[in-house]
Amino acid sequence: MAQVSSTRSSRTARKAGVSAAVAVAALVLGACVPPPPPPPPNFAVCPTAAVGQVQVAVVVQGGLPQSPPVVCVVVPAGSDGLDALAARAVRISQAAPRLGFGDAFVCGIDGFPTAPACGDSGPNGFSYWNYWTGGTTWESASIGAGDRIVSQGSVDGWVFGTWDFSTTFPAAPNGSADFGALTD
């Protein structure tokens, strides 16, 4: 009987040892599992503007699919639409806007389209970035982004597309043109 009791004790001890080893391994392996990635930043939320700065919502559609559609930026008061577009690129770690035709034309946003493309004419019309201004509704910009001074709550929109201007015309950005709706 002593032999049976000793064998049971050995088995029980081994089971306890194995259970303890499994528990320790689970703890160690659990500690090695990386935490879930943080949620992507919400670039539509505006950074705080200091005295002498303004907040501008910049909407970009038709470019790279991974680019955020709305980015709120802070620029010095007196900045123009190109300054806001450049601040957007910095905030989301993208290439600076590429300009052409004597810096009077936006050729690329976030590196799209790739250089040297700029207002290219093809069989379906001209492919370019069309500039819009927001507020109550979207309006096709009556002046270029380099000439438009932005103010607190300005909304600038950029849409890439191909238009022939006889049957197809530049379309306004999708969604709201209102600063509060875009940045809340």
N, C-alpha and C positions, 0 to 999 in steps of 0.2 A: 504494500500500500504506500510505503514511503516513496517508492519509485514513481508511482502514478502521481502522487502529490507533487513531487519534485518536477515532473514533466509538465504538469499543469501550471505550476509556478513559473517555469521557464517560458511556456507559451504565453502566459499572461504578461510576463515581463517583456517578451519580444513584441507582443501586440501593443503594449503601452509605449515601448520604445519606438515602434514604427509609427504609431499615432502621433507621438511627440515630434518625430522627424518630419512627418507630413505637415503638421501644424507649423513648424519652424520654416519649412520650405515654402509654404503658402505665404507666410509673413514676408519672407525674403523676396520671393517672386512678386508679391503684391507691391512691395516697396520699389521694385525695378520697373513696374509698369508706368510709363509716362502718364502724367495727368492729361486730361482731354485738352485740346487746344483752346485758347481763349476765343471768344466770339470775335468776328471781324469788327474793326472799328466802324462806327456809324459816322461817316464823313459828312452827313447832312446836318449833324449837330454842330452848331457854331462855336468856335473858340471864343473866349471872352475878348472883346475889343477894349483896348486901353484908350485913354484920352487921345484924340487926334487920329483914331483909326475907325474904320467902318467895316461892317459885315456884309458880304456879298454872296448870294447863292449862285453857283455856276452849274448849269445843266448841260450835259454832253450826251448826245445820242448818235448812234450810227458808227461808232468807232470800235475799239476793242471791247469784246463782250465782258471781260473781267473788270473793266473800269467802272467805278461807282457812277451812277447816273446823276447824282446830286452831291456836290461838295460845297460846303460853306467855308469861305475863307475870310481872313481879316487882312485888310490892306490899309496903308496910310490914306487919310482923307486927301482928296485930290488925285487919286489914282485913276487910271483909265481901265477899259475893259480888257486890254491886253495884259495889264498888271494883274488883274483878277485871275485871268486865265493862267498866267505864269505861277501865281500863288497856289492855284489849284494843283498844278503839276508838282510843285514842291510838297504840298500837304500829302499827296497820295504816292509820292516817290516815283513819278513818271518823268519821261523826257519833257523838256521845256517845249512850248509850242514852237513849231517851225514856221517861219515867215518867208514870204517870197514877194516878188514884184516890188522891190524897194521897201520891204517890210510893211507893205500896205495890204497884204493878203495872208490869211492864216492857211498855211499849206498842210500842217500836220498837228494833230492833238494826240498826246500819249504815244507818239511815234507812228500814228496811223493817218493816212497811208504812208508807206515807206518812201523815203527820198529816192528820187527827185520829184515824185508825183506832186503836182500842185495845179489845181484847176484844170486838170487834163480834159481834153475833148475826145469823146469816143462816139461810137455809133448811136448811143442812146442820149447823148448830150454832154454836159459838163459835170464832172465830179469834183465837188468842193465842200468846204465847211461853210454853211450858211449861218449868219449871225442874227439872233433874235433878242428882244428885250421883253422882260416880264413886267408884272404889276398886276393889274386886274385881269388882263388877257395877254396872250403872246402877240407881239407886233414885230414884223420884219424890221430890223434896225435900219433907220434912215441915214445913219452915219456909221463909219467904221469903228471897230472896237478901240482903236488907238486914239480916236477923237472923242469918244464918249466917256465923260467923267462919271464914275460910279459914286453912289452915296449910300448912307446907311439903309439896308434893306433892298438894295438893287438886286435884280435877277437878270443874269445873262444866260442865253441859251445858244447852244451850238449843235447843228444837225448836219451830219455828213450824208450826202446823197448825190444822185445823178439827176439832173433836170435838163430838159430841152427848151423850156420857156415858151413852147408853143402849145404842147399838150400836157406837159407835166411841169409843175412849179414847185419851188421849195416848200416843204411842209413844216409847220411849227412843231416845236418839241411836244411830245405826248405829255399829258398830265397838266397839273396846275402851273400857273405862272406867278402865283402868290408866294412871297417870301416866307410868311408865317406857315403856310401849308407845307412848303418844301423843307423847312428846317425844324419843324416840331417833331 
